Amino acid sequence: MNTNKTVKQFDIYWANLDGYKGGIKTRPVIIISNNIINESATSVLVATATTNTSRVYPTDLVLNIGGKRGKINFNTVFQVDKSKLDNKIQRLSPTDRLRAKSKLKKVFDLD
């Protein structure tokens, strides 16, 4: 991906995480950094997503990701270079964006 391409907060992408998170290869991530950072920086803050919903924690957001039931794990926030982002999967709906903001407030104790 071209690092000059604009990514938006709450977009979900496939990301090549080889070398991140214990050698996990490609998996979905959600962009959580704000759009001011996303427009100017070469890296973004992300949280990982998974289809494993056997355990759901208060900071997880359960939703459909690319047509499959999954969850965003907001307590796994880390920085990733934009060049590691591959295809965009989807953008969160306005309702899910509000739910995501609520989960992030819990993670960072912003209430």
Secondary structure, DSSP 8 states (H G I E B T S, - for coil): --TTS---TTEEEEEE-TTSGGG--EEEEEE-S-HHHHHH-SEEEEEEEES--SS--TTEEEEEETTEEEEEEEEEEEEEEGGGEEEEEEE--HHHHHHHHHHHHHHTT--
